[in-house]
Amino acid sequence: MLGDVNAMRKQAMQIQQALEKEEFEVRQGGVRVVINGNQNVKVVEIDGASQEDVKRAINEAIKKSQQAAASKLAELSKTMG
């Protein structure tokens, strides 16, 4: 049982490291936002955009990142279970 937990922890860390390298880009209404898999904002470009456009673009980029993380964790749980 302990071996399974350690293997799962190791795989989760590998997934996290892989996600760190991924980038998620969203463009909305003159705003471009790029975040990495850790949900850190890497790029924000604004071309005549309103604050609402910026907020929507950031939230969409975070959503994409969360979906990718959930998908990878679902794959991990299938292999463990």
mmCIF file of the N, C-alpha and C atoms, coordinates in Angstrom:
data_MODEL
# 
_entry.id   MODEL 
# 
loop_
_atom_site.group_PDB 
_atom_site.id 
_atom_site.type_symbol 
_atom_site.label_atom_id 
_atom_site.label_alt_id 
_atom_site.label_comp_id 
_atom_site.label_asym_id 
_atom_site.label_entity_id 
_atom_site.label_seq_id 
_atom_site.pdbx_PDB_ins_code 
_atom_site.Cartn_x 
_atom_site.Cartn_y 
_atom_site.Cartn_z 
_atom_site.occupancy 
_atom_site.B_iso_or_equiv 
_atom_site.pdbx_formal_charge 
_atom_site.auth_seq_id 
_atom_site.auth_comp_id 
_atom_site.auth_asym_id 
_atom_site.auth_atom_id 
_atom_site.pdbx_PDB_model_num 
ATOM 1   N N  . MET A 1 1  ? 0.834   -1.202 0.000   1.00 0.00 ? 1  MET A N  1 
ATOM 2   C CA . MET A 1 1  ? 0.000   0.000  0.000   1.00 0.00 ? 1  MET A CA 1 
ATOM 3   C C  . MET A 1 1  ? 0.872   1.257  0.000   1.00 0.00 ? 1  MET A C  1 
ATOM 4   N N  . LEU A 1 2  ? 1.913   1.263  0.848   1.00 0.00 ? 2  LEU A N  1 
ATOM 5   C CA . LEU A 1 2  ? 2.796   2.425  0.919   1.00 0.00 ? 2  LEU A CA 1 
ATOM 6   C C  . LEU A 1 2  ? 3.508   2.639  -0.411  1.00 0.00 ? 2  LEU A C  1 
ATOM 7   N N  . GLY A 1 3  ? 3.857   1.534  -1.067  1.00 0.00 ? 3  GLY A N  1 
ATOM 8   C CA . GLY A 1 3  ? 4.488   1.643  -2.378  1.00 0.00 ? 3  GLY A CA 1 
ATOM 9   C C  . GLY A 1 3  ? 3.576   2.301  -3.388  1.00 0.00 ? 3  GLY A C  1 
ATOM 10  N N  . ASP A 1 4  ? 2.280   1.974  -3.327  1.00 0.00 ? 4  ASP A N  1 
ATOM 11  C CA . ASP A 1 4  ? 1.309   2.597  -4.230  1.00 0.00 ? 4  ASP A CA 1 
ATOM 12  C C  . ASP A 1 4  ? 1.221   4.095  -3.994  1.00 0.00 ? 4  ASP A C  1 
ATOM 13  N N  . VAL A 1 5  ? 1.221   4.486  -2.726  1.00 0.00 ? 5  VAL A N  1 
ATOM 14  C CA . VAL A 1 5  ? 1.141   5.912  -2.387  1.00 0.00 ? 5  VAL A CA 1 
ATOM 15  C C  . VAL A 1 5  ? 2.380   6.635  -2.887  1.00 0.00 ? 5  VAL A C  1 
ATOM 16  N N  . ASN A 1 6  ? 3.544   6.040  -2.672  1.00 0.00 ? 6  ASN A N  1 
ATOM 17  C CA . ASN A 1 6  ? 4.784   6.669  -3.136  1.00 0.00 ? 6  ASN A CA 1 
ATOM 18  C C  . ASN A 1 6  ? 4.825   6.754  -4.656  1.00 0.00 ? 6  ASN A C  1 
ATOM 19  N N  . ALA A 1 7  ? 4.360   5.718  -5.334  1.00 0.00 ? 7  ALA A N  1 
ATOM 20  C CA . ALA A 1 7  ? 4.327   5.738  -6.798  1.00 0.00 ? 7  ALA A CA 1 
ATOM 21  C C  . ALA A 1 7  ? 3.367   6.807  -7.293  1.00 0.00 ? 7  ALA A C  1 
ATOM 22  N N  . MET A 1 8  ? 2.227   6.912  -6.641  1.00 0.00 ? 8  MET A N  1 
ATOM 23  C CA . MET A 1 8  ? 1.236   7.924  -7.024  1.00 0.00 ? 8  MET A CA 1 
ATOM 24  C C  . MET A 1 8  ? 1.795   9.329  -6.795  1.00 0.00 ? 8  MET A C  1 
ATOM 25  N N  . ARG A 1 9  ? 2.476   9.534  -5.676  1.00 0.00 ? 9  ARG A N  1 
ATOM 26  C CA . ARG A 1 9  ? 3.081   10.838 -5.375  1.00 0.00 ? 9  ARG A CA 1 
ATOM 27  C C  . ARG A 1 9  ? 4.130   11.179 -6.429  1.00 0.00 ? 9  ARG A C  1 
ATOM 28  N N  . LYS A 1 10 ? 4.946   10.192 -6.797  1.00 0.00 ? 10 LYS A N  1 
ATOM 29  C CA . LYS A 1 10 ? 5.979   10.421 -7.803  1.00 0.00 ? 10 LYS A CA 1 
ATOM 30  C C  . LYS A 1 10 ? 5.350   10.794 -9.145  1.00 0.00 ? 10 LYS A C  1 
ATOM 31  N N  . GLN A 1 11 ? 4.296   10.080 -9.538  1.00 0.00 ? 11 GLN A N  1 
ATOM 32  C CA . GLN A 1 11 ? 3.624   10.389 -10.798 1.00 0.00 ? 11 GLN A CA 1 
ATOM 33  C C  . GLN A 1 11 ? 2.968   11.763 -10.756 1.00 0.00 ? 11 GLN A C  1 
ATOM 34  N N  . ALA A 1 12 ? 2.397   12.121 -9.611  1.00 0.00 ? 12 ALA A N  1 
ATOM 35  C CA . ALA A 1 12 ? 1.781   13.446 -9.473  1.00 0.00 ? 12 ALA A CA 1 
ATOM 36  C C  . ALA A 1 12 ? 2.835   14.539 -9.621  1.00 0.00 ? 12 ALA A C  1 
ATOM 37  N N  . MET A 1 13 ? 4.013   14.316 -9.061  1.00 0.00 ? 13 MET A N  1 
ATOM 38  C CA . MET A 1 13 ? 5.093   15.301 -9.189  1.00 0.00 ? 13 MET A CA 1 
ATOM 39  C C  . MET A 1 13 ? 5.546   15.407 -10.642 1.00 0.00 ? 13 MET A C  1 
ATOM 40  N N  . GLN A 1 14 ? 5.595   14.276 -11.343 1.00 0.00 ? 14 GLN A N  1 
ATOM 41  C CA . GLN A 1 14 ? 5.974   14.297 -12.754 1.00 0.00 ? 14 GLN A CA 1 
ATOM 42  C C  . GLN A 1 14 ? 4.941   15.055 -13.582 1.00 0.00 ? 14 GLN A C  1 
ATOM 43  N N  . ILE A 1 15 ? 3.673   14.862 -13.265 1.00 0.00 ? 15 ILE A N  1 
ATOM 44  C CA . ILE A 1 15 ? 2.610   15.589 -13.960 1.00 0.00 ? 15 ILE A CA 1 
ATOM 45  C C  . ILE A 1 15 ? 2.747   17.083 -13.700 1.00 0.00 ? 15 ILE A C  1 
ATOM 46  N N  . GLN A 1 16 ? 3.007   17.448 -12.442 1.00 0.00 ? 16 GLN A N  1 
ATOM 47  C CA . GLN A 1 16 ? 3.162   18.862 -12.101 1.00 0.00 ? 16 GLN A CA 1 
ATOM 48  C C  . GLN A 1 16 ? 4.330   19.467 -12.869 1.00 0.00 ? 16 GLN A C  1 
ATOM 49  N N  . GLN A 1 17 ? 5.437   18.749 -12.953 1.00 0.00 ? 17 GLN A N  1 
ATOM 50  C CA . GLN A 1 17 ? 6.593   19.254 -13.689 1.00 0.00 ? 17 GLN A CA 1 
ATOM 51  C C  . GLN A 1 17 ? 6.277   19.400 -15.175 1.00 0.00 ? 17 GLN A C  1 
ATOM 52  N N  . ALA A 1 18 ? 5.523   18.460 -15.718 1.00 0.00 ? 18 ALA A N  1 
ATOM 53  C CA . ALA A 1 18 ? 5.134   18.554 -17.126 1.00 0.00 ? 18 ALA A CA 1 
ATOM 54  C C  . ALA A 1 18 ? 4.213   19.746 -17.352 1.00 0.00 ? 18 ALA A C  1 
ATOM 55  N N  . LEU A 1 19 ? 3.284   19.960 -16.431 1.00 0.00 ? 19 LEU A N  1 
ATOM 56  C CA . LEU A 1 19 ? 2.361   21.092 -16.562 1.00 0.00 ? 19 LEU A CA 1 
ATOM 57  C C  . LEU A 1 19 ? 3.094   22.425 -16.477 1.00 0.00 ? 19 LEU A C  1 
ATOM 58  N N  . GLU A 1 20 ? 4.156   22.491 -15.665 1.00 0.00 ? 20 GLU A N  1 
ATOM 59  C CA . GLU A 1 20 ? 4.929   23.727 -15.553 1.00 0.00 ? 20 GLU A CA 1 
ATOM 60  C C  . GLU A 1 20 ? 5.445   24.166 -16.916 1.00 0.00 ? 20 GLU A C  1 
ATOM 61  N N  . LYS A 1 21 ? 5.739   23.202 -17.763 1.00 0.00 ? 21 LYS A N  1 
ATOM 62  C CA . LYS A 1 21 ? 6.309   23.495 -19.076 1.00 0.00 ? 21 LYS A CA 1 
ATOM 63  C C  . LYS A 1 21 ? 5.244   23.858 -20.108 1.00 0.00 ? 21 LYS A C  1 
ATOM 64  N N  . GLU A 1 22 ? 3.990   23.532 -19.830 1.00 0.00 ? 22 GLU A N  1 
ATOM 65  C CA . GLU A 1 22 ? 2.913   23.847 -20.769 1.00 0.00 ? 22 GLU A CA 1 
ATOM 66  C C  . GLU A 1 22 ? 2.486   25.300 -20.616 1.00 0.00 ? 22 GLU A C  1 
ATOM 67  N N  . GLU A 1 23 ? 2.046   25.874 -21.724 1.00 0.00 ? 23 GLU A N  1 
ATOM 68  C CA . GLU A 1 23 ? 1.516   27.233 -21.696 1.00 0.00 ? 23 GLU A CA 1 
ATOM 69  C C  . GLU A 1 23 ? 0.120   27.227 -22.298 1.00 0.00 ? 23 GLU A C  1 
ATOM 70  N N  . PHE A 1 24 ? -0.734  28.072 -21.745 1.00 0.00 ? 24 PHE A N  1 
ATOM 71  C CA . PHE A 1 24 ? -2.119  28.186 -22.184 1.00 0.00 ? 24 PHE A CA 1 
ATOM 72  C C  . PHE A 1 24 ? -2.349  29.632 -22.594 1.00 0.00 ? 24 PHE A C  1 
ATOM 73  N N  . GLU A 1 25 ? -2.779  29.819 -23.836 1.00 0.00 ? 25 GLU A N  1 
ATOM 74  C CA . GLU A 1 25 ? -2.955  31.162 -24.385 1.00 0.00 ? 25 GLU A CA 1 
ATOM 75  C C  . GLU A 1 25 ? -4.420  31.405 -24.709 1.00 0.00 ? 25 GLU A C  1 
ATOM 76  N N  . VAL A 1 26 ? -4.876  32.603 -24.360 1.00 0.00 ? 26 VAL A N  1 
ATOM 77  C CA . VAL A 1 26 ? -6.243  33.019 -24.672 1.00 0.00 ? 26 VAL A CA 1 
ATOM 78  C C  . VAL A 1 26 ? -6.185  34.424 -25.251 1.00 0.00 ? 26 VAL A C  1 
ATOM 79  N N  . ARG A 1 27 ? -6.960  34.644 -26.297 1.00 0.00 ? 27 ARG A N  1 
ATOM 80  C CA . ARG A 1 27 ? -7.116  35.983 -26.887 1.00 0.00 ? 27 ARG A CA 1 
ATOM 81  C C  . ARG A 1 27 ? -8.593  36.332 -26.850 1.00 0.00 ? 27 ARG A C  1 
ATOM 82  N N  . GLN A 1 28 ? -8.896  37.503 -26.288 1.00 0.00 ? 28 GLN A N  1 
ATOM 83  C CA . GLN A 1 28 ? -10.277 37.988 -26.243 1.00 0.00 ? 28 GLN A CA 1 
ATOM 84  C C  . GLN A 1 28 ? -10.271 39.501 -26.315 1.00 0.00 ? 28 GLN A C  1 
ATOM 85  N N  . GLY A 1 29 ? -11.009 40.028 -27.259 1.00 0.00 ? 29 GLY A N  1 
ATOM 86  C CA . GLY A 1 29 ? -11.220 41.470 -27.341 1.00 0.00 ? 29 GLY A CA 1 
ATOM 87  C C  . GLY A 1 29 ? -9.967  42.316 -27.245 1.00 0.00 ? 29 GLY A C  1 
ATOM 88  N N  . GLY A 1 30 ? -8.913  41.961 -27.953 1.00 0.00 ? 30 GLY A N  1 
ATOM 89  C CA . GLY A 1 30 ? -7.692  42.758 -27.927 1.00 0.00 ? 30 GLY A CA 1 
ATOM 90  C C  . GLY A 1 30 ? -6.766  42.435 -26.769 1.00 0.00 ? 30 GLY A C  1 
ATOM 91  N N  . VAL A 1 31 ? -7.075  41.395 -26.012 1.00 0.00 ? 31 VAL A N  1 
ATOM 92  C CA . VAL A 1 31 ? -6.242  40.985 -24.879 1.00 0.00 ? 31 VAL A CA 1 
ATOM 93  C C  . VAL A 1 31 ? -5.666  39.608 -25.178 1.00 0.00 ? 31 VAL A C  1 
ATOM 94  N N  . ARG A 1 32 ? -4.383  39.466 -24.903 1.00 0.00 ? 32 ARG A N  1 
ATOM 95  C CA . ARG A 1 32 ? -3.729  38.159 -25.011 1.00 0.00 ? 32 ARG A CA 1 
ATOM 96  C C  . ARG A 1 32 ? -3.117  37.839 -23.655 1.00 0.00 ? 32 ARG A C  1 
ATOM 97  N N  . VAL A 1 33 ? -3.466  36.665 -23.117 1.00 0.00 ? 33 VAL A N  1 
ATOM 98  C CA . VAL A 1 33 ? -2.941  36.214 -21.830 1.00 0.00 ? 33 VAL A CA 1 
ATOM 99  C C  . VAL A 1 33 ? -2.324  34.838 -22.031 1.00 0.00 ? 33 VAL A C  1 
ATOM 100 N N  . VAL A 1 34 ? -1.131  34.658 -21.480 1.00 0.00 ? 34 VAL A N  1 
ATOM 101 C CA . VAL A 1 34 ? -0.468  33.356 -21.497 1.00 0.00 ? 34 VAL A CA 1 
ATOM 102 C C  . VAL A 1 34 ? -0.118  33.013 -20.059 1.00 0.00 ? 34 VAL A C  1 
ATOM 103 N N  . ILE A 1 35 ? -0.540  31.808 -19.628 1.00 0.00 ? 35 ILE A N  1 
ATOM 104 C CA . ILE A 1 35 ? -0.164  31.325 -18.304 1.00 0.00 ? 35 ILE A CA 1 
ATOM 105 C C  . ILE A 1 35 ? 0.473   29.954 -18.461 1.00 0.00 ? 35 ILE A C  1 
ATOM 106 N N  . ASN A 1 36 ? 1.227   29.541 -17.423 1.00 0.00 ? 36 ASN A N  1 
ATOM 107 C CA . ASN A 1 36 ? 1.782   28.192 -17.458 1.00 0.00 ? 36 ASN A CA 1 
ATOM 108 C C  . ASN A 1 36 ? 0.886   27.253 -16.667 1.00 0.00 ? 36 ASN A C  1 
ATOM 109 N N  . GLY A 1 37 ? 1.256   25.999 -16.619 1.00 0.00 ? 37 GLY A N  1 
ATOM 110 C CA . GLY A 1 37 ? 0.454   24.992 -15.943 1.00 0.00 ? 37 GLY A CA 1 
ATOM 111 C C  . GLY A 1 37 ? 0.329   25.187 -14.448 1.00 0.00 ? 37 GLY A C  1 
ATOM 112 N N  . ASN A 1 38 ? 1.198   26.003 -13.874 1.00 0.00 ? 38 ASN A N  1 
ATOM 113 C CA . ASN A 1 38 ? 1.080   26.349 -12.456 1.00 0.00 ? 38 ASN A CA 1 
ATOM 114 C C  . ASN A 1 38 ? 0.181   27.554 -12.252 1.00 0.00 ? 38 ASN A C  1 
ATOM 115 N N  . GLN A 1 39 ? -0.417  28.003 -13.328 1.00 0.00 ? 39 GLN A N  1 
ATOM 116 C CA . GLN A 1 39 ? -1.337  29.130 -13.323 1.00 0.00 ? 39 GLN A CA 1 
ATOM 117 C C  . GLN A 1 39 ? -0.654  30.447 -12.970 1.00 0.00 ? 39 GLN A C  1 
ATOM 118 N N  . ASN A 1 40 ? 0.625   30.550 -13.353 1.00 0.00 ? 40 ASN A N  1 
ATOM 119 C CA . ASN A 1 40 ? 1.338   31.809 -13.236 1.00 0.00 ? 40 ASN A CA 1 
ATOM 120 C C  . ASN A 1 40 ? 1.220   32.548 -14.562 1.00 0.00 ? 40 ASN A C  1 
ATOM 121 N N  . VAL A 1 41 ? 0.861   33.818 -14.493 1.00 0.00 ? 41 VAL A N  1 
ATOM 122 C CA . VAL A 1 41 ? 0.709   34.625 -15.698 1.00 0.00 ? 41 VAL A CA 1 
ATOM 123 C C  . VAL A 1 41 ? 2.093   34.897 -16.274 1.00 0.00 ? 41 VAL A C  1 
ATOM 124 N N  . LYS A 1 42 ? 2.284   34.540 -17.547 1.00 0.00 ? 42 LYS A N  1 
ATOM 125 C CA . LYS A 1 42 ? 3.558   34.752 -18.221 1.00 0.00 ? 42 LYS A CA 1 
ATOM 126 C C  . LYS A 1 42 ? 3.515   35.991 -19.112 1.00 0.00 ? 42 LYS A C  1 
ATOM 127 N N  . VAL A 1 43 ? 2.381   36.211 -19.794 1.00 0.00 ? 43 VAL A N  1 
ATOM 128 C CA . VAL A 1 43 ? 2.258   37.322 -20.736 1.00 0.00 ? 43 VAL A CA 1 
ATOM 129 C C  . VAL A 1 43 ? 0.864   37.911 -20.627 1.00 0.00 ? 43 VAL A C  1 
ATOM 130 N N  . VAL A 1 44 ? 0.794   39.248 -20.600 1.00 0.00 ? 44 VAL A N  1 
ATOM 131 C CA . VAL A 1 44 ? -0.474  39.956 -20.743 1.00 0.00 ? 44 VAL A CA 1 
ATOM 132 C C  . VAL A 1 44 ? -0.230  41.066 -21.757 1.00 0.00 ? 44 VAL A C  1 
ATOM 133 N N  . GLU A 1 45 ? -0.927  40.999 -22.875 1.00 0.00 ? 45 GLU A N  1 
ATOM 134 C CA . GLU A 1 45 ? -0.844  42.043 -23.888 1.00 0.00 ? 45 GLU A CA 1 
ATOM 135 C C  . GLU A 1 45 ? -2.229  42.648 -24.043 1.00 0.00 ? 45 GLU A C  1 
ATOM 136 N N  . ILE A 1 46 ? -2.280  43.975 -24.031 1.00 0.00 ? 46 ILE A N  1 
ATOM 137 C CA . ILE A 1 46 ? -3.563  44.667 -24.121 1.00 0.00 ? 46 ILE A CA 1 
ATOM 138 C C  . ILE A 1 46 ? -3.506  45.649 -25.283 1.00 0.00 ? 46 ILE A C  1 
ATOM 139 N N  . ASP A 1 47 ? -4.472  45.539 -26.179 1.00 0.00 ? 47 ASP A N  1 
ATOM 140 C CA . ASP A 1 47 ? -4.560  46.440 -27.319 1.00 0.00 ? 47 ASP A CA 1 
ATOM 141 C C  . ASP A 1 47 ? -5.912  47.131 -27.274 1.00 0.00 ? 47 ASP A C  1 
ATOM 142 N N  . GLY A 1 48 ? -5.986  48.238 -26.551 1.00 0.00 ? 48 GLY A N  1 
ATOM 143 C CA . GLY A 1 48 ? -7.228  48.989 -26.453 1.00 0.00 ? 48 GLY A CA 1 
ATOM 144 C C  . GLY A 1 48 ? -8.332  48.226 -25.746 1.00 0.00 ? 48 GLY A C  1 
ATOM 145 N N  . ALA A 1 49 ? -7.981  47.388 -24.809 1.00 0.00 ? 49 ALA A N  1 
ATOM 146 C CA . ALA A 1 49 ? -8.959  46.525 -24.138 1.00 0.00 ? 49 ALA A CA 1 
ATOM 147 C C  . ALA A 1 49 ? -9.455  47.149 -22.841 1.00 0.00 ? 49 ALA A C  1 
ATOM 148 N N  . SER A 1 50 ? -10.665 46.763 -22.475 1.00 0.00 ? 50 SER A N  1 
ATOM 149 C CA . SER A 1 50 ? -11.217 47.206 -21.198 1.00 0.00 ? 50 SER A CA 1 
ATOM 150 C C  . SER A 1 50 ? -10.734 46.282 -20.089 1.00 0.00 ? 50 SER A C  1 
ATOM 151 N N  . GLN A 1 51 ? -10.908 46.709 -18.861 1.00 0.00 ? 51 GLN A N  1 
ATOM 152 C CA . GLN A 1 51 ? -10.532 45.890 -17.715 1.00 0.00 ? 51 GLN A CA 1 
ATOM 153 C C  . GLN A 1 51 ? -11.311 44.570 -17.727 1.00 0.00 ? 51 GLN A C  1 
ATOM 154 N N  . GLU A 1 52 ? -12.547 44.610 -18.145 1.00 0.00 ? 52 GLU A N  1 
ATOM 155 C CA . GLU A 1 52 ? -13.373 43.399 -18.202 1.00 0.00 ? 52 GLU A CA 1 
ATOM 156 C C  . GLU A 1 52 ? -12.794 42.391 -19.195 1.00 0.00 ? 52 GLU A C  1 
ATOM 157 N N  . ASP A 1 53 ? -12.291 42.882 -20.340 1.00 0.00 ? 53 ASP A N  1 
ATOM 158 C CA . ASP A 1 53 ? -11.654 41.992 -21.314 1.00 0.00 ? 53 ASP A CA 1 
ATOM 159 C C  . ASP A 1 53 ? -10.444 41.295 -20.699 1.00 0.00 ? 53 ASP A C  1 
ATOM 160 N N  . VAL A 1 54 ? -9.652  42.039 -19.959 1.00 0.00 ? 54 VAL A N  1 
ATOM 161 C CA . VAL A 1 54 ? -8.460  41.472 -19.318 1.00 0.00 ? 54 VAL A CA 1 
ATOM 162 C C  . VAL A 1 54 ? -8.867  40.400 -18.321 1.00 0.00 ? 54 VAL A C  1 
ATOM 163 N N  . LYS A 1 55 ? -9.837  40.697 -17.494 1.00 0.00 ? 55 LYS A N  1 
ATOM 164 C CA . LYS A 1 55 ? -10.288 39.747 -16.476 1.00 0.00 ? 55 LYS A CA 1 
ATOM 165 C C  . LYS A 1 55 ? -10.824 38.470 -17.123 1.00 0.00 ? 55 LYS A C  1 
ATOM 166 N N  . ARG A 1 56 ? -11.622 38.607 -18.169 1.00 0.00 ? 56 ARG A N  1 
ATOM 167 C CA . ARG A 1 56 ? -12.176 37.434 -18.853 1.00 0.00 ? 56 ARG A CA 1 
ATOM 168 C C  . ARG A 1 56 ? -11.076 36.575 -19.463 1.00 0.00 ? 56 ARG A C  1 
ATOM 169 N N  . ALA A 1 57 ? -10.093 37.223 -20.081 1.00 0.00 ? 57 ALA A N  1 
ATOM 170 C CA . ALA A 1 57 ? -9.006  36.483 -20.722 1.00 0.00 ? 57 ALA A CA 1 
ATOM 171 C C  . ALA A 1 57 ? -8.172  35.723 -19.693 1.00 0.00 ? 57 ALA A C  1 
ATOM 172 N N  . ILE A 1 58 ? -7.868  36.350 -18.580 1.00 0.00 ? 58 ILE A N  1 
ATOM 173 C CA . ILE A 1 58 ? -7.094  35.679 -17.528 1.00 0.00 ? 58 ILE A CA 1 
ATOM 174 C C  . ILE A 1 58 ? -7.878  34.501 -16.971 1.00 0.00 ? 58 ILE A C  1 
ATOM 175 N N  . ASN A 1 59 ? -9.138  34.700 -16.685 1.00 0.00 ? 59 ASN A N  1 
ATOM 176 C CA . ASN A 1 59 ? -9.955  33.612 -16.147 1.00 0.00 ? 59 ASN A CA 1 
ATOM 177 C C  . ASN A 1 59 ? -10.065 32.449 -17.130 1.00 0.00 ? 59 ASN A C  1 
ATOM 178 N N  . GLU A 1 60 ? -10.164 32.735 -18.409 1.00 0.00 ? 60 GLU A N  1 
ATOM 179 C CA . GLU A 1 60 ? -10.241 31.675 -19.416 1.00 0.00 ? 60 GLU A CA 1 
ATOM 180 C C  . GLU A 1 60 ? -8.924  30.896 -19.490 1.00 0.00 ? 60 GLU A C  1 
ATOM 181 N N  . ALA A 1 61 ? -7.799  31.598 -19.397 1.00 0.00 ? 61 ALA A N  1 
ATOM 182 C CA . ALA A 1 61 ? -6.500  30.918 -19.415 1.00 0.00 ? 61 ALA A CA 1 
ATOM 183 C C  . ALA A 1 61 ? -6.348  30.012 -18.198 1.00 0.00 ? 61 ALA A C  1 
ATOM 184 N N  . ILE A 1 62 ? -6.772  30.477 -17.037 1.00 0.00 ? 62 ILE A N  1 
ATOM 185 C CA . ILE A 1 62 ? -6.716  29.658 -15.822 1.00 0.00 ? 62 ILE A CA 1 
ATOM 186 C C  . ILE A 1 62 ? -7.609  28.433 -15.977 1.00 0.00 ? 62 ILE A C  1 
ATOM 187 N N  . LYS A 1 63 ? -8.780  28.618 -16.555 1.00 0.00 ? 63 LYS A N  1 
ATOM 188 C CA . LYS A 1 63 ? -9.702  27.497 -16.768 1.00 0.00 ? 63 LYS A CA 1 
ATOM 189 C C  . LYS A 1 63 ? -9.061  26.432 -17.657 1.00 0.00 ? 63 LYS A C  1 
ATOM 190 N N  . LYS A 1 64 ? -8.385  26.855 -18.731 1.00 0.00 ? 64 LYS A N  1 
ATOM 191 C CA . LYS A 1 64 ? -7.708  25.907 -19.613 1.00 0.00 ? 64 LYS A CA 1 
ATOM 192 C C  . LYS A 1 64 ? -6.645  25.121 -18.852 1.00 0.00 ? 64 LYS A C  1 
ATOM 193 N N  . SER A 1 65 ? -5.896  25.817 -18.020 1.00 0.00 ? 65 SER A N  1 
ATOM 194 C CA . SER A 1 65 ? -4.851  25.171 -17.229 1.00 0.00 ? 65 SER A CA 1 
ATOM 195 C C  . SER A 1 65 ? -5.446  24.161 -16.258 1.00 0.00 ? 65 SER A C  1 
ATOM 196 N N  . GLN A 1 66 ? -6.532  24.520 -15.605 1.00 0.00 ? 66 GLN A N  1 
ATOM 197 C CA . GLN A 1 66 ? -7.187  23.618 -14.655 1.00 0.00 ? 66 GLN A CA 1 
ATOM 198 C C  . GLN A 1 66 ? -7.729  22.378 -15.360 1.00 0.00 ? 66 GLN A C  1 
ATOM 199 N N  . GLN A 1 67 ? -8.280  22.558 -16.553 1.00 0.00 ? 67 GLN A N  1 
ATOM 200 C CA . GLN A 1 67 ? -8.804  21.422 -17.308 1.00 0.00 ? 67 GLN A CA 1 
ATOM 201 C C  . GLN A 1 67 ? -7.685  20.455 -17.685 1.00 0.00 ? 67 GLN A C  1 
ATOM 202 N N  . ALA A 1 68 ? -6.538  20.990 -18.070 1.00 0.00 ? 68 ALA A N  1 
ATOM 203 C CA . ALA A 1 68 ? -5.404  20.133 -18.420 1.00 0.00 ? 68 ALA A CA 1 
ATOM 204 C C  . ALA A 1 68 ? -4.920  19.358 -17.200 1.00 0.00 ? 68 ALA A C  1 
ATOM 205 N N  . ALA A 1 69 ? -4.847  20.027 -16.049 1.00 0.00 ? 69 ALA A N  1 
ATOM 206 C CA . ALA A 1 69 ? -4.415  19.358 -14.818 1.00 0.00 ? 69 ALA A CA 1 
ATOM 207 C C  . ALA A 1 69 ? -5.405  18.269 -14.429 1.00 0.00 ? 69 ALA A C  1 
ATOM 208 N N  . ALA A 1 70 ? -6.686  18.548 -14.511 1.00 0.00 ? 70 ALA A N  1 
ATOM 209 C CA . ALA A 1 70 ? -7.708  17.558 -14.153 1.00 0.00 ? 70 ALA A CA 1 
ATOM 210 C C  . ALA A 1 70 ? -7.636  16.348 -15.077 1.00 0.00 ? 70 ALA A C  1 
ATOM 211 N N  . SER A 1 71 ? -7.399  16.585 -16.353 1.00 0.00 ? 71 SER A N  1 
ATOM 212 C CA . SER A 1 71 ? -7.300  15.495 -17.314 1.00 0.00 ? 71 SER A CA 1 
ATOM 213 C C  . SER A 1 71 ? -6.110  14.596 -17.002 1.00 0.00 ? 71 SER A C  1 
ATOM 214 N N  . LYS A 1 72 ? -4.978  15.203 -16.699 1.00 0.00 ? 72 LYS A N  1 
ATOM 215 C CA . LYS A 1 72 ? -3.784  14.420 -16.390 1.00 0.00 ? 72 LYS A CA 1 
ATOM 216 C C  . LYS A 1 72 ? -3.953  13.645 -15.087 1.00 0.00 ? 72 LYS A C  1 
ATOM 217 N N  . LEU A 1 73 ? -4.586  14.245 -14.102 1.00 0.00 ? 73 LEU A N  1 
ATOM 218 C CA . LEU A 1 73 ? -4.813  13.544 -12.839 1.00 0.00 ? 73 LEU A CA 1 
ATOM 219 C C  . LEU A 1 73 ? -5.819  12.409 -13.014 1.00 0.00 ? 73 LEU A C  1 
ATOM 220 N N  . ALA A 1 74 ? -6.795  12.589 -13.887 1.00 0.00 ? 74 ALA A N  1 
ATOM 221 C CA . ALA A 1 74 ? -7.752  11.516 -14.164 1.00 0.00 ? 74 ALA A CA 1 
ATOM 222 C C  . ALA A 1 74 ? -7.040  10.330 -14.807 1.00 0.00 ? 74 ALA A C  1 
ATOM 223 N N  . GLU A 1 75 ? -6.105  10.618 -15.714 1.00 0.00 ? 75 GLU A N  1 
ATOM 224 C CA . GLU A 1 75 ? -5.317  9.552  -16.330 1.00 0.00 ? 75 GLU A CA 1 
ATOM 225 C C  . GLU A 1 75 ? -4.513  8.807  -15.269 1.00 0.00 ? 75 GLU A C  1 
ATOM 226 N N  . LEU A 1 76 ? -3.929  9.557  -14.334 1.00 0.00 ? 76 LEU A N  1 
ATOM 227 C CA . LEU A 1 76 ? -3.142  8.953  -13.262 1.00 0.00 ? 76 LEU A CA 1 
ATOM 228 C C  . LEU A 1 76 ? -4.004  8.049  -12.400 1.00 0.00 ? 76 LEU A C  1 
ATOM 229 N N  . SER A 1 77 ? -5.188  8.498  -12.049 1.00 0.00 ? 77 SER A N  1 
ATOM 230 C CA . SER A 1 77 ? -6.048  7.692  -11.178 1.00 0.00 ? 77 SER A CA 1 
ATOM 231 C C  . SER A 1 77 ? -6.509  6.415  -11.886 1.00 0.00 ? 77 SER A C  1 
ATOM 232 N N  . LYS A 1 78 ? -6.662  6.459  -13.209 1.00 0.00 ? 78 LYS A N  1 
ATOM 233 C CA . LYS A 1 78 ? -7.029  5.253  -13.956 1.00 0.00 ? 78 LYS A CA 1 
ATOM 234 C C  . LYS A 1 78 ? -5.912  4.216  -13.895 1.00 0.00 ? 78 LYS A C  1 
ATOM 235 N N  . THR A 1 79 ? -4.662  4.685  -13.980 1.00 0.00 ? 79 THR A N  1 
ATOM 236 C CA . THR A 1 79 ? -3.544  3.742  -13.955 1.00 0.00 ? 79 THR A CA 1 
ATOM 237 C C  . THR A 1 79 ? -3.313  3.172  -12.561 1.00 0.00 ? 79 THR A C  1 
ATOM 238 N N  . MET A 1 80 ? -3.740  3.905  -11.541 1.00 0.00 ? 80 MET A N  1 
ATOM 239 C CA . MET A 1 80 ? -3.544  3.457  -10.160 1.00 0.00 ? 80 MET A CA 1 
ATOM 240 C C  . MET A 1 80 ? -4.704  2.599  -9.667  1.00 0.00 ? 80 MET A C  1 
ATOM 241 N N  . GLY A 1 81 ? -5.814  2.641  -10.392 1.00 0.00 ? 81 GLY A N  1 
ATOM 242 C CA . GLY A 1 81 ? -6.966  2.071  -9.813  1.00 0.00 ? 81 GLY A CA 1 
ATOM 243 C C  . GLY A 1 81 ? -7.644  0.918  -10.301 1.00 0.00 ? 81 GLY A C  1 
# 
